[in-house]
Amino acid sequence: MSIVWGIRWDRRTHATVLALVAGLVAAFSLHAGSAPAGAPADTTVIVRGNATAEQAIVRAGGTIDKNLKPLGMYVARVPADSLGALRKAPGVTNVVKDSAVKMLEDSAPAAPVSTTLSDVRTAVNDNGDGAGVDVALIDSGTVPVAGLGGTVIGPDFSSDAGDSQLRGLDSFGHGTHIAGIITGNDPASGFQGVAPASRVISLKVAATDGSTSLSRILSAMTWAVMHKSDDGRNIRVMNMSLGFRPESAYVTDVLSYATEQVWKYGITVVVSAGNAGATTTGLDSPAYDPYVVAVGADDLNGTPDAGDDVVPAWSSRAADGRGPDVVAPGRAIVSLRVPGSYLDVNHVGARVSDTLFRGSGTSQAAGVVSGAAAVLIAKRPSLTPDQVKALLTGTADPINADSNAAGAGRIDIAAALAAPVPTGVRQTFQPAQFPSDYVKSLQGDKRNRNPAIGANGSLWNGSLWSGSLWSGSLWSTYVDPTDAP
């Protein structure tokens, strides 16, 4: 499995030297993801299920490494010959092997014109600041370069965590670039992100070479949920500029299920759609889960007018109905540079200055939308994730592309701020869990944000609902007709 960080760097070099941040160290160890010779024949797995799943793991001869209860999961080491029995055990919904994942370096043609964040803010009609809202950034970490002074470096879940000189720091170069788009603010240079008064909580999951694993990503997501309101935090948005090619329908995908749990905790999850264009069968996981805000890339074509915008050929698009929800500027976006990082060394043509770097991809587009979500929530703190999504999609500006590639269109922050708060917004897709288990788990759950599920486990059959679970082949965000734009 390969993880895609939703980014396409302008111009590649073939440098082989991996320079680390600010020359901190000269050598590093890469996360191999394989057991040493002679190790016991245990397999690391993600187990999804209820409280009795914990007992099932022990009965199968396994050991729990990480308790991810807020997501309804456990990371465990289980004898390989016990996996079949564990999958059939009471309380166990799904068992998948923990996968080592690594970024794909996907290059794009050099853009003729760099797009500054000032250009981005003008194009998306941004006049907000996101004050008081925290954005959890699941990425490769950040470094405290000029423009990221307010960023909080949170726990390090990557294989770099054991190195005191790299712990929490972005030696890969991706997370800092995305953080700058979301919350960058450097009065000295005028550099300013979409939500400059918001705060990024940086949760590092990827090491210097871009390697990570499913369990590391899930662990970071769990931490964000557990600590979203601790110590003065107000995590209301989660940015995931990452994804990998799905191996199953979203209803059985572990990462999709995890994003839905985060959503239920009141955190708007923004995900890059992917950079494979029409060459694959749709969006990456977890963007292909309809609950999240899936973001495709928009090429501004050098002007703020949406009428001449296009969706780059490499921005992933619909298959079987599920395309991006919206698009946002994503071509040749200039943001913060990490000198000496992996991407900086291997993409010297993308350097704009000593402090700035240019990149194209749905990563950058997702960063723009995460900043937009922070701006909306700062102005209206009571917004639910469904309402944030409805505002973004319901006020987007149409562009010259079909909805398979552009969704509702390019986001318009000013229009979203001016629109009335949606009052009938419900998402009715089939959740990423067996429906009967899902319904039972939500009965009496105060975190249930979908009142369509009644006490008897049936779907409400009112004016906005079909009365049956969706198959996943077609979907949209439902809005009360009186609130529709």
C-alpha positions as CSV (number, residue, x, y, z in Angstrom):
1,M,0.0,0.0,0.0
2,S,1.3,3.5,-0.9
3,I,0.1,6.6,0.8
4,V,-0.3,9.7,-1.3
5,W,0.3,13.0,0.4
6,G,-1.9,14.7,-2.1
7,I,0.9,16.8,-3.4
8,R,2.7,17.1,-6.8
9,W,5.9,19.0,-6.6
10,D,6.8,21.3,-9.6
11,R,10.0,20.0,-11.3
12,R,12.0,17.1,-10.0
13,T,15.7,16.7,-9.6
14,H,17.3,13.3,-9.1
15,A,19.3,14.2,-6.0
16,T,20.1,11.2,-3.9
17,V,21.4,13.0,-0.8
18,L,18.7,13.2,2.0
19,A,19.6,16.4,3.9
20,L,17.8,16.8,7.3
21,V,16.3,19.9,8.8
22,A,18.9,22.6,9.6
23,G,21.6,20.0,9.5
24,L,20.5,18.5,12.8
25,V,21.7,15.0,12.0
26,A,23.7,13.3,9.2
27,A,22.0,9.9,9.3
28,F,18.7,8.4,10.1
29,S,16.9,5.1,10.2
30,L,13.9,4.4,7.9
31,H,10.8,2.7,9.1
32,A,11.0,-0.7,7.6
33,G,7.7,-2.2,8.6
34,S,9.1,-5.8,8.7
35,A,9.8,-8.1,11.6
36,P,13.5,-9.0,12.4
37,A,14.7,-12.5,11.7
38,G,13.6,-15.0,14.2
39,A,10.8,-12.8,15.6
40,P,7.5,-14.6,16.6
41,A,5.0,-15.1,13.9
42,D,2.7,-12.4,15.1
43,T,0.9,-10.0,12.8
44,T,0.1,-6.4,13.7
45,V,-3.6,-5.8,13.0
46,I,-6.3,-3.2,13.4
47,V,-9.3,-4.7,15.2
48,R,-12.6,-2.9,14.9
49,G,-15.4,-3.8,17.3
50,N,-17.1,-3.2,20.6
51,A,-15.8,-3.7,24.1
52,T,-15.9,-7.5,23.9
53,A,-13.4,-7.3,21.0
54,E,-10.7,-6.7,23.6
55,Q,-11.4,-10.0,25.2
56,A,-11.5,-11.7,21.8
57,I,-8.0,-10.4,21.1
58,V,-6.7,-11.9,24.3
59,R,-8.5,-15.2,23.6
60,A,-6.8,-15.4,20.2
61,G,-3.4,-15.2,21.9
62,G,-2.9,-11.5,21.0
63,T,-1.6,-8.5,22.8
64,I,-3.1,-5.0,22.6
65,D,-0.5,-2.4,21.6
66,K,-2.8,0.6,21.4
67,N,-6.3,1.2,22.6
68,L,-8.1,3.4,20.1
69,K,-11.5,3.2,21.8
70,P,-12.7,6.7,20.7
71,L,-12.5,5.3,17.2
72,G,-13.9,1.9,18.2
73,M,-10.5,0.1,17.4
74,Y,-7.5,-1.6,18.8
75,V,-4.0,-2.1,17.4
76,A,-2.9,-5.6,18.4
77,R,-0.3,-8.2,17.7
78,V,-2.0,-11.5,17.0
79,P,-0.6,-14.9,15.9
80,A,-1.1,-15.3,12.2
81,D,-2.9,-18.6,12.6
82,S,-5.5,-17.0,14.9
83,L,-6.6,-14.3,12.5
84,G,-9.5,-16.4,11.1
85,A,-10.9,-17.1,14.5
86,L,-10.5,-13.5,15.6
87,R,-12.5,-12.3,12.6
88,K,-15.4,-14.5,13.6
89,A,-15.3,-13.7,17.3
90,P,-18.3,-12.0,18.9
91,G,-17.9,-8.2,19.1
92,V,-15.4,-8.1,16.3
93,T,-16.5,-6.2,13.2
94,N,-13.4,-6.2,11.1
95,V,-9.7,-7.2,11.3
96,V,-7.2,-5.7,8.8
97,K,-3.4,-5.9,8.8
98,D,-1.5,-2.8,9.7
99,S,0.0,-1.5,6.5
100,A,3.2,0.3,6.0
101,V,2.5,3.2,3.7
102,K,4.8,5.7,2.0
103,M,4.3,8.8,0.0
104,L,4.5,8.6,-3.8
105,E,6.5,11.4,-5.3
106,D,4.2,12.4,-8.1
107,S,5.6,15.2,-10.3
108,A,3.6,17.7,-12.3
109,P,4.7,20.0,-15.1
110,A,6.2,23.3,-14.0
111,A,3.5,25.9,-13.6
112,P,4.0,29.1,-15.7
113,V,2.8,31.3,-12.8
114,S,3.2,30.8,-9.1
115,T,0.0,31.3,-7.1
116,T,0.7,33.2,-3.9
117,L,-1.6,32.9,-0.9
118,S,-2.7,36.4,-1.5
119,D,-3.9,35.2,-4.8
120,V,-5.7,32.3,-3.1
121,R,-7.4,34.6,-0.5
122,T,-8.6,36.9,-3.2
123,A,-9.9,34.1,-5.4
124,V,-11.9,32.4,-2.6
125,N,-13.2,35.8,-1.2
126,D,-11.4,35.3,2.2
127,N,-11.6,38.1,4.7
128,G,-11.7,36.0,7.9
129,D,-9.1,34.9,10.3
130,G,-10.2,31.7,12.1
131,A,-9.5,33.1,15.6
132,G,-10.0,30.6,18.4
133,V,-10.2,27.5,16.1
134,D,-7.6,24.8,16.2
135,V,-6.9,22.6,13.1
136,A,-5.4,19.1,13.7
137,L,-2.9,18.5,11.0
138,I,-2.2,14.8,10.4
139,D,1.0,15.0,8.4
140,S,4.8,15.0,8.5
141,G,5.1,17.5,11.4
142,T,6.0,21.2,11.2
143,V,9.1,23.3,11.9
144,P,8.9,26.7,13.6
145,V,9.9,28.7,10.6
146,A,8.8,32.4,10.2
147,G,5.1,32.4,9.7
148,L,4.2,29.5,11.9
149,G,4.8,31.0,15.3
150,G,1.5,30.0,16.7
151,T,1.6,26.4,15.7
152,V,1.6,23.8,18.4
153,I,3.9,20.8,17.9
154,G,1.9,17.9,19.3
155,P,2.8,14.2,19.9
156,D,5.0,12.4,17.3
157,F,3.5,9.2,16.2
158,S,6.1,8.5,13.5
159,S,9.2,6.3,13.5
160,D,11.2,9.5,14.2
161,A,9.7,9.9,17.6
162,G,12.7,8.1,19.3
163,D,15.1,10.7,17.9
164,S,15.2,13.8,20.1
165,Q,16.5,15.9,17.3
166,L,13.7,15.0,14.9
167,R,10.8,14.4,17.3
168,G,7.8,16.4,16.1
169,L,9.8,18.2,13.4
170,D,9.1,18.2,9.7
171,S,12.2,16.8,8.0
172,F,10.1,15.6,5.1
173,G,8.8,19.1,4.2
174,H,5.1,18.5,3.5
175,G,3.4,19.3,6.8
176,T,5.0,22.7,7.1
177,H,3.9,23.6,3.6
178,I,0.3,22.7,4.3
179,A,0.3,24.4,7.7
180,G,1.4,27.6,6.0
181,I,-1.6,27.5,3.7
182,I,-3.9,27.0,6.6
183,T,-2.6,29.4,9.3
184,G,0.6,31.0,8.1
185,N,1.1,34.6,9.3
186,D,4.3,36.5,8.9
187,P,3.7,40.3,9.2
188,A,7.3,41.0,8.2
189,S,6.9,39.5,4.7
190,G,3.1,39.8,4.4
191,F,2.8,36.0,4.1
192,Q,-0.7,35.0,5.3
193,G,-2.7,31.8,5.1
194,V,-6.4,31.3,4.7
195,A,-7.1,31.4,8.5
196,P,-4.1,33.3,9.9
197,A,-5.5,33.7,13.4
198,S,-6.3,30.0,13.7
199,R,-3.9,27.5,15.2
200,V,-2.5,24.3,13.8
201,I,-2.0,21.4,16.2
202,S,0.7,19.4,14.4
203,L,0.4,15.6,14.8
204,K,3.4,14.0,13.1
205,V,2.8,10.6,11.5
206,A,5.3,10.5,8.7
207,A,9.1,10.2,9.0
208,T,11.9,11.9,7.0
209,D,11.3,9.7,4.0
210,G,7.5,10.0,4.1
211,S,6.9,6.6,5.5
212,T,4.1,5.9,8.0
213,S,1.5,3.3,8.7
214,L,-2.2,2.9,9.1
215,S,-1.9,2.5,12.9
216,R,0.2,5.7,13.2
217,I,-2.5,7.7,11.4
218,L,-5.3,6.1,13.5
219,S,-3.3,6.9,16.6
220,A,-3.0,10.5,15.7
221,M,-6.7,10.8,14.9
222,T,-7.5,9.2,18.3
223,W,-5.3,11.7,20.1
224,A,-7.1,14.6,18.4
225,V,-10.5,13.3,19.5
226,M,-9.4,12.6,23.1
227,H,-7.7,15.9,23.6
228,K,-9.7,18.2,21.3
229,S,-10.8,20.4,24.3
230,D,-7.9,19.9,26.7
231,D,-5.5,22.6,27.9
232,G,-7.3,25.4,26.0
233,R,-7.5,23.5,22.7
234,N,-10.5,23.8,20.5
235,I,-9.9,21.3,17.7
236,R,-12.8,21.7,15.3
237,V,-11.2,20.8,12.0
238,M,-8.9,18.0,10.9
239,N,-6.8,18.2,7.8
240,M,-5.7,15.0,6.1
241,S,-3.8,15.8,3.0
242,L,-3.1,12.1,2.4
243,G,-4.8,9.0,1.1
244,F,-4.2,5.6,-0.5
245,R,-5.9,3.6,-3.2
246,P,-8.9,1.8,-1.7
247,E,-8.9,-1.9,-1.5
248,S,-12.6,-2.2,-0.7
249,A,-15.9,-0.3,-0.6
250,Y,-15.8,2.6,1.9
251,V,-18.3,0.8,4.2
252,T,-15.6,-1.7,5.1
253,D,-12.6,0.6,4.9
254,V,-11.0,1.1,8.4
255,L,-9.7,4.6,7.7
256,S,-13.1,5.7,6.4
257,Y,-14.7,4.4,9.5
258,A,-12.2,6.3,11.6
259,T,-13.0,9.6,9.8
260,E,-16.7,9.1,10.5
261,Q,-16.0,8.7,14.2
262,V,-14.0,11.9,14.2
263,W,-16.9,13.6,12.4
264,K,-19.3,12.4,15.1
265,Y,-17.2,14.1,17.7
266,G,-17.9,17.4,16.0
267,I,-14.7,17.8,14.1
268,T,-15.0,18.7,10.4
269,V,-12.6,16.3,8.5
270,V,-11.1,17.7,5.3
271,V,-9.4,15.3,3.0
272,S,-7.5,15.6,-0.3
273,A,-9.2,13.8,-3.2
274,G,-6.1,12.4,-4.7
275,N,-3.7,13.2,-7.6
276,A,-4.4,10.3,-10.0
277,G,-6.9,12.1,-12.2
278,A,-9.0,9.9,-14.4
279,T,-6.4,7.1,-14.5
280,T,-7.9,5.3,-11.5
281,T,-11.3,4.2,-10.3
282,G,-12.1,7.3,-8.2
283,L,-11.0,9.1,-5.1
284,D,-8.5,7.9,-2.6
285,S,-9.4,6.6,0.8
286,P,-10.6,8.2,3.0
287,A,-11.8,10.9,0.6
288,Y,-14.2,8.4,-1.0
289,D,-16.2,8.2,2.2
290,P,-19.1,10.6,1.6
291,Y,-19.2,11.9,5.1
292,V,-15.9,13.9,4.8
293,V,-15.2,17.0,2.8
294,A,-13.3,15.7,-0.2
295,V,-11.3,18.4,-2.0
296,G,-10.1,18.4,-5.6
297,A,-7.7,20.9,-7.1
298,D,-8.6,24.0,-9.0
299,D,-6.3,25.9,-11.4
300,L,-6.9,29.6,-11.1
301,N,-5.5,30.2,-14.6
302,G,-3.8,33.4,-13.3
303,T,-7.0,35.3,-12.4
304,P,-9.4,35.4,-9.5
305,D,-12.4,34.9,-11.8
306,A,-13.9,31.5,-11.4
307,G,-15.2,31.6,-15.0
308,D,-11.8,30.7,-16.5
309,D,-10.8,28.1,-13.8
310,V,-10.1,24.5,-14.8
311,V,-9.6,21.3,-12.9
312,P,-6.1,19.9,-13.6
313,A,-6.0,16.6,-15.3
314,W,-4.2,15.0,-12.4
315,S,-6.9,15.9,-9.8
316,S,-8.8,12.8,-8.9
317,R,-12.5,12.6,-9.9
318,A,-15.7,10.6,-9.7
319,A,-16.2,6.9,-10.3
320,D,-19.6,5.4,-9.6
321,G,-20.9,8.8,-8.4
322,R,-18.5,9.9,-5.7
323,G,-16.4,12.9,-6.8
324,P,-14.9,15.8,-4.9
325,D,-17.4,17.8,-2.8
326,V,-15.6,21.1,-3.8
327,V,-12.4,22.3,-5.3
328,A,-10.0,24.9,-4.1
329,P,-6.8,26.5,-5.5
330,G,-4.2,23.7,-5.8
331,R,-1.8,24.4,-8.7
332,A,1.6,26.0,-8.0
333,I,0.7,27.2,-4.5
334,V,3.5,29.1,-2.8
335,S,3.8,28.3,0.9
336,L,6.5,27.8,3.5
337,R,9.7,26.0,2.8
338,V,11.7,23.7,5.0
339,P,15.4,24.1,3.8
340,G,17.2,20.8,3.7
341,S,14.1,18.7,4.0
342,Y,13.6,15.6,1.8
343,L,11.2,17.4,-0.6
344,D,13.4,20.5,-0.6
345,V,16.5,18.6,-1.6
346,N,14.7,16.4,-4.2
347,H,12.7,19.2,-5.8
348,V,15.0,22.2,-6.1
349,G,13.0,23.6,-9.0
350,A,10.1,24.2,-6.6
351,R,12.1,26.7,-4.5
352,V,10.7,30.2,-4.8
353,S,13.0,31.9,-2.2
354,D,14.9,31.2,1.0
355,T,11.6,30.7,2.8
356,L,9.0,29.8,0.2
357,F,8.3,26.7,-1.9
358,R,5.8,25.9,-4.6
359,G,3.7,22.8,-4.9
360,S,0.7,21.6,-6.8
361,G,-1.8,19.0,-5.6
362,T,-5.0,18.2,-3.8
363,S,-2.9,18.5,-0.6
364,Q,-2.7,22.3,-1.0
365,A,-6.4,22.4,-2.0
366,A,-7.4,20.6,1.2
367,G,-5.3,23.0,3.2
368,V,-7.2,25.9,1.7
369,V,-10.6,24.3,2.6
370,S,-9.4,23.5,6.1
371,G,-8.6,27.1,6.6
372,A,-12.0,28.1,5.2
373,A,-13.7,25.7,7.6
374,A,-11.8,27.4,10.5
375,V,-13.0,30.8,9.3
376,L,-16.6,29.6,9.2
377,I,-16.5,28.0,12.6
378,A,-14.8,31.1,14.2
379,K,-17.7,33.2,13.1
380,R,-20.4,30.6,14.0
381,P,-19.0,28.4,16.8
382,S,-22.1,26.3,17.0
383,L,-21.8,24.9,13.4
384,T,-21.7,21.1,13.1
385,P,-19.5,19.4,10.5
386,D,-22.6,18.7,8.4
387,Q,-23.5,22.4,8.4
388,V,-19.9,23.4,7.5
389,K,-20.0,21.0,4.6
390,A,-23.4,22.3,3.5
391,L,-22.2,25.9,3.6
392,L,-19.1,25.2,1.6
393,T,-20.9,23.1,-1.1
394,G,-24.1,25.2,-1.2
395,T,-22.2,28.5,-1.9
396,A,-19.4,27.3,-4.1
397,D,-18.8,29.1,-7.4
398,P,-19.3,27.0,-10.6
399,I,-16.3,26.5,-12.7
400,N,-15.7,25.2,-16.3
401,A,-15.7,21.5,-15.4
402,D,-18.3,18.9,-14.8
403,S,-19.3,17.9,-11.2
404,N,-17.4,14.6,-11.5
405,A,-14.2,16.6,-11.3
406,A,-15.3,19.9,-9.6
407,G,-18.1,18.9,-7.3
408,A,-20.1,21.9,-6.4
409,G,-17.3,24.2,-7.6
410,R,-14.7,26.5,-6.1
411,I,-15.3,27.5,-2.5
412,D,-16.4,31.0,-1.8
413,I,-15.7,31.9,1.9
414,A,-17.5,35.3,1.8
415,A,-20.6,33.7,0.4
416,A,-20.5,30.9,2.9
417,L,-20.2,33.4,5.8
418,A,-23.2,35.4,4.4
419,A,-25.4,32.4,3.9
420,P,-28.0,31.5,6.6
421,V,-27.0,28.6,8.9
422,P,-28.5,25.5,7.3
423,T,-31.2,24.0,9.5
424,G,-32.1,20.7,7.9
425,V,-28.8,19.3,7.0
426,R,-28.4,15.6,7.4
427,Q,-26.1,13.1,5.6
428,T,-27.8,9.8,5.1
429,F,-25.1,7.7,3.5
430,Q,-24.5,4.1,4.6
431,P,-22.0,4.4,7.4
432,A,-18.6,2.6,7.2
433,Q,-19.7,-0.2,9.4
434,F,-22.3,-3.0,9.2
435,P,-25.6,-1.0,9.4
436,S,-27.2,-3.1,12.2
437,D,-24.1,-2.7,14.4
438,Y,-23.9,1.0,13.6
439,V,-27.5,1.6,14.5
440,K,-27.2,-0.3,17.8
441,S,-24.0,1.6,18.7
442,L,-25.7,5.0,18.3
443,Q,-28.9,4.3,20.2
444,G,-28.7,6.5,23.3
445,D,-25.3,7.8,22.2
446,K,-25.2,11.6,23.0
447,R,-22.6,12.0,20.3
448,N,-25.1,10.8,17.6
449,R,-25.4,13.8,15.3
450,N,-27.8,12.0,12.9
451,P,-31.3,12.1,14.4
452,A,-32.5,10.2,11.4
453,I,-31.7,7.0,13.2
454,G,-34.7,6.3,15.5
455,A,-35.1,4.4,18.6
456,N,-36.1,1.3,16.7
457,G,-33.1,1.5,14.4
458,S,-35.0,2.6,11.4
459,L,-34.3,5.6,9.2
460,W,-36.7,8.5,9.4
461,N,-39.0,8.5,6.4
462,G,-39.8,12.2,6.4
463,S,-39.7,14.6,3.5
464,L,-35.9,14.6,3.1
465,W,-35.3,10.9,3.4
466,S,-35.8,7.9,1.2
467,G,-36.3,5.6,4.2
468,S,-33.5,3.2,3.2
469,L,-29.8,3.0,3.5
470,W,-27.8,4.3,0.5
471,S,-25.9,1.9,-1.5
472,G,-22.9,4.2,-1.9
473,S,-23.2,4.5,-5.7
474,L,-24.8,8.0,-5.6
475,W,-24.9,10.6,-2.9
476,S,-25.1,14.3,-2.1
477,T,-25.5,16.5,1.0
478,Y,-29.1,16.9,1.9
479,V,-30.2,20.4,2.8
480,D,-33.6,21.5,3.8
481,P,-35.2,23.0,0.6
482,T,-35.9,26.3,2.5
483,D,-32.2,26.7,3.1
484,A,-31.0,25.6,-0.3
485,P,-29.2,28.4,-2.3
